């Protein structure tokens, strides 16, 4: 027979922090929760299934003949652009979903649990990676139906989706921070739209830069990070090449993560 010693509460060594391993497990658990929540809301599939198809068909048949003479020559231009727009649309909605949990009091309940403070935030944004992959796959499947055949083959397509997924994940931290700093979900959504459309359309995603005014060309090529992303994806799909634009875009995404992960975590703690 063994004796069990009960340590008085005053003598227990309590920790107000969790280890890295437990934090990772907490994050994975809450990412799984976000995926289950996503599967029970079919309307959310509009963002990464219906919209990519609609964007691809709209821009291809609207601009294809005017810009490239025919659809087949325009597809290598528009597919990377639609991939960017689809990913950008999905990452703008990431902040709205996070803010919804805050407003409903779900995050306050998480805060009272013995879990890593970053787990609810990181879990939600990690679950969004599935949305980025599905959205990118939808874009390429639609392009294939229209006749698009990347010269670099399937490996370049997969790598392009993963590259865009990482870029979008980095940008999603910006929109998560914005959503936590605004008063309502509608305000956060409005800011996301106001940021998304100018940056996407003032880039080389859908039209050649040569047709733009000189001042706008400078902004598109040297200031707008999204133009670098589009060029990098086009080089991957056409030549299977990784150029300077790829590394520039990757470095930009890393800088965003370094800056906005701590800022978002601070805003999340204050809001929750």
C-alpha positions as CSV (number, residue, x, y, z in Angstrom):
1,X,0.0,0.0,0.0
2,X,1.4,3.4,-1.0
3,X,0.9,6.7,0.7
4,X,0.0,9.8,-1.3
5,X,1.4,13.0,-0.1
6,X,-0.7,16.1,-0.7
7,X,1.3,19.3,-1.1
8,X,-0.3,22.3,0.5
9,X,-1.4,25.0,-2.0
10,X,1.0,27.5,-0.4
11,X,4.0,25.3,-1.1
12,X,3.2,24.4,-4.7
13,X,5.3,26.0,-7.4
14,X,2.9,27.3,-10.0
15,X,4.0,28.5,-13.4
16,X,2.3,31.3,-15.3
17,X,3.9,30.2,-18.6
18,X,3.6,27.0,-20.6
19,X,6.5,25.2,-22.4
20,X,7.1,25.3,-26.1
21,X,5.9,21.7,-26.6
22,X,2.6,22.4,-24.8
23,X,2.2,25.7,-26.7
24,X,2.5,23.8,-30.0
25,X,0.0,21.2,-28.9
26,X,-2.4,23.9,-27.8
27,X,-2.0,25.6,-31.2
28,X,-2.7,22.4,-33.1
29,X,-5.8,21.7,-31.1
30,X,-7.2,25.1,-31.7
31,X,-6.3,24.9,-35.4
32,X,-8.3,21.7,-35.5
33,X,-11.2,23.5,-33.8
34,X,-11.0,26.2,-36.5
35,X,-11.1,23.6,-39.3
36,X,-14.2,22.0,-37.7
37,X,-15.8,25.4,-37.4
38,X,-15.0,26.0,-41.1
39,X,-16.5,22.6,-42.2
40,X,-19.8,23.5,-40.4
41,X,-20.2,26.8,-42.2
42,X,-20.6,26.0,-46.0
43,X,-20.9,29.7,-46.9
44,X,-17.3,30.2,-46.0
45,X,-16.4,28.0,-49.1
46,X,-17.5,31.0,-51.3
47,X,-14.2,32.7,-50.4
48,X,-11.9,30.0,-51.7
49,X,-14.0,28.1,-54.2
50,X,-16.6,30.3,-55.9
51,X,-14.6,33.6,-55.9
52,X,-11.4,32.1,-57.6
53,X,-13.6,30.6,-60.3
54,X,-15.5,33.8,-60.8
55,X,-12.3,36.0,-60.9
56,X,-10.6,33.7,-63.4
57,X,-13.5,33.6,-65.8
58,X,-14.2,37.3,-65.4
59,X,-10.7,38.6,-66.0
60,X,-9.9,36.0,-68.7
61,X,-12.9,36.8,-70.9
62,X,-13.0,40.5,-70.1
63,X,-9.4,41.4,-70.6
64,X,-7.9,38.5,-72.5
65,X,-8.7,39.6,-76.1
66,X,-8.0,43.3,-75.4
67,X,-4.6,42.8,-73.7
68,X,-3.1,39.7,-75.3
69,X,-5.2,39.2,-78.5
70,X,-6.7,35.9,-77.3
71,X,-7.4,34.0,-74.2
72,X,-4.7,31.4,-74.5
73,X,-1.9,34.0,-74.5
74,X,-3.5,35.9,-71.6
75,X,-3.9,32.9,-69.3
76,X,-0.1,32.8,-68.3
77,X,-0.6,36.5,-67.2
78,X,-3.9,36.3,-65.4
79,X,-3.6,33.0,-63.5
80,X,-0.8,34.3,-61.2
81,X,-2.8,37.5,-60.8
82,X,-6.0,35.6,-59.8
83,X,-3.9,33.4,-57.5
84,X,-2.7,36.5,-55.7
85,X,-6.2,38.1,-55.5
86,X,-7.8,34.9,-54.2
87,X,-5.1,34.5,-51.5
88,X,-5.4,38.2,-50.6
89,X,-9.2,38.0,-50.3
90,X,-8.9,35.0,-48.0
91,X,-6.3,36.6,-45.7
92,X,-8.5,39.8,-45.3
93,X,-11.3,37.6,-43.9
94,X,-9.0,35.9,-41.4
95,X,-9.1,39.0,-39.2
96,X,-12.9,39.1,-39.3
97,X,-13.2,35.5,-38.0
98,X,-10.7,36.2,-35.2
99,X,-12.6,39.3,-34.2
100,X,-15.9,37.3,-34.2
101,X,-14.4,35.0,-31.5
102,X,-13.4,38.1,-29.5
103,X,-16.8,39.7,-29.7
104,X,-18.6,36.5,-28.7
105,X,-16.4,36.1,-25.6
106,X,-14.8,32.8,-26.9
107,X,-11.3,34.2,-26.4
108,X,-12.1,35.3,-22.9
109,X,-13.0,31.7,-22.1
110,X,-9.7,30.6,-23.7
111,X,-7.9,33.1,-21.5
112,X,-9.2,31.5,-18.4
113,X,-7.8,28.1,-19.4
114,X,-4.3,26.8,-18.7
115,X,-3.2,27.1,-22.4
116,X,-0.7,29.2,-24.2
117,X,-1.9,32.7,-24.8
118,X,-0.9,32.7,-28.5
119,X,-2.6,29.3,-29.2
120,X,-6.1,30.7,-30.1
121,X,-4.6,33.4,-32.3
122,X,-2.0,31.2,-34.0
123,X,-4.4,28.2,-34.3
124,X,-7.0,30.3,-36.2
125,X,-4.4,31.7,-38.6
126,X,-2.8,28.3,-39.2
127,X,-6.1,26.8,-40.0
128,X,-6.4,29.4,-42.8
129,X,-3.5,27.7,-44.6
130,X,-6.0,25.1,-45.7
131,X,-8.1,27.8,-47.3
132,X,-5.1,29.2,-49.1
133,X,-4.2,25.9,-50.6
134,X,-7.8,25.1,-51.6
135,X,-8.2,28.5,-53.2
136,X,-4.9,28.2,-55.1
137,X,-5.9,24.7,-56.3
138,X,-9.2,26.0,-57.5
139,X,-7.5,28.8,-59.6
140,X,-5.2,26.3,-61.3
141,X,-8.0,23.8,-62.0
142,X,-10.1,26.5,-63.5
143,X,-7.1,27.6,-65.6
144,X,-6.5,24.1,-66.8
145,X,-10.1,23.8,-67.9
146,X,-9.7,27.0,-69.9
147,X,-6.6,25.6,-71.6
148,X,-3.7,26.9,-69.3
149,X,-0.7,24.6,-69.3
150,X,2.2,25.8,-67.2
151,X,5.5,25.3,-69.0
152,X,7.3,24.3,-65.8
153,X,4.9,21.5,-65.0
154,X,3.0,20.3,-61.9
155,X,6.0,20.7,-59.5
156,X,6.1,24.4,-60.2
157,X,2.3,24.7,-59.7
158,X,2.6,23.0,-56.3
159,X,5.6,25.2,-55.3
160,X,3.7,28.3,-56.5
161,X,0.7,27.5,-54.3
162,X,3.0,26.9,-51.3
163,X,4.8,30.1,-51.9
164,X,1.6,32.1,-52.2
165,X,0.3,30.4,-49.1
166,X,3.3,31.6,-47.1
167,X,2.9,35.2,-48.4
168,X,-0.8,35.2,-47.7
169,X,-0.2,33.8,-44.2
170,X,2.2,36.7,-43.5
171,X,-0.3,39.2,-44.7
172,X,-3.0,37.7,-42.6
173,X,-1.2,38.8,-39.5
174,X,-1.6,42.4,-40.6
175,X,-5.3,42.0,-41.1
176,X,-5.6,40.2,-37.8
177,X,-3.9,43.1,-36.1
178,X,-6.2,45.6,-37.8
179,X,-9.3,43.6,-36.8
180,X,-8.3,43.7,-33.2
181,X,-7.7,47.4,-33.2
182,X,-11.0,48.4,-34.7
183,X,-14.3,48.7,-32.9
184,X,-16.5,46.4,-35.0
185,X,-16.2,43.5,-37.5
186,X,-17.8,45.6,-40.2
187,X,-15.1,48.3,-39.8
188,X,-12.3,45.6,-40.0
189,X,-13.9,44.2,-43.2
190,X,-14.2,47.6,-44.8
191,X,-10.6,48.4,-44.1
192,X,-9.6,45.0,-45.6
193,X,-11.4,45.8,-48.8
194,X,-10.0,49.3,-49.0
195,X,-6.5,47.9,-48.6
196,X,-6.9,44.9,-50.9
197,X,-8.4,46.4,-54.1
198,X,-5.9,49.3,-54.6
199,X,-2.9,47.1,-53.9
200,X,-4.1,44.3,-56.2
201,X,-5.2,46.5,-59.1
202,X,-2.3,48.9,-58.8
203,X,0.0,46.0,-59.6
204,X,1.1,43.9,-62.6
205,X,-1.5,41.2,-61.7
206,X,-3.8,41.7,-64.7
207,X,-2.3,44.3,-67.1
208,X,1.2,45.0,-68.4
209,X,3.1,47.6,-66.5
210,X,4.3,49.2,-69.8
211,X,0.8,50.5,-70.5
212,X,0.7,52.5,-67.2
213,X,1.8,56.1,-66.6
214,X,5.5,56.5,-65.6
215,X,4.7,57.5,-62.0
216,X,2.4,54.6,-61.6
217,X,5.0,52.3,-63.1
218,X,7.4,53.3,-60.4
219,X,4.9,52.5,-57.7
220,X,4.0,49.1,-59.2
221,X,7.5,47.9,-59.8
222,X,9.4,49.4,-56.8
223,X,6.9,50.0,-54.0
224,X,4.1,47.5,-54.3
225,X,5.3,44.2,-52.8
226,X,2.5,42.3,-54.5
227,X,4.0,43.0,-57.9
228,X,7.1,41.2,-56.8
229,X,5.0,38.2,-55.7
230,X,3.3,38.1,-59.1
231,X,6.6,38.2,-61.0
232,X,8.0,35.5,-58.8
233,X,5.0,33.2,-59.5
234,X,5.2,33.8,-63.2
235,X,8.9,33.0,-63.3
236,X,8.2,29.8,-61.4
237,X,5.4,28.7,-63.7
238,X,7.1,29.6,-66.9
239,X,10.8,28.9,-66.3
240,X,10.8,27.0,-63.0
241,X,13.2,29.7,-61.9
242,X,13.7,31.4,-58.6
243,X,14.8,35.0,-59.2
244,X,15.4,38.1,-57.1
245,X,11.7,38.9,-56.9
246,X,11.1,35.6,-55.2
247,X,13.6,36.3,-52.5
248,X,12.5,39.9,-52.1
249,X,8.9,38.8,-51.6
250,X,9.9,36.1,-49.2
251,X,12.0,38.6,-47.2
252,X,9.1,41.0,-47.1
253,X,6.8,38.3,-45.7
254,X,9.4,37.5,-43.1
255,X,9.7,41.1,-42.0
256,X,5.9,41.3,-41.8
257,X,5.8,38.3,-39.5
258,X,8.6,39.6,-37.3
259,X,6.8,43.0,-36.9
260,X,3.2,42.0,-36.7
261,X,3.2,38.7,-34.7
262,X,4.2,40.6,-31.5
263,X,1.9,43.5,-32.3
264,X,-1.0,41.2,-33.0
265,X,-0.4,39.2,-29.8
266,X,-0.3,42.4,-27.7
267,X,-3.6,43.6,-29.3
268,X,-5.1,40.2,-28.8
269,X,-4.2,40.1,-25.1
270,X,-5.7,43.6,-24.6
271,X,-8.9,42.8,-26.5
272,X,-9.5,39.4,-24.9
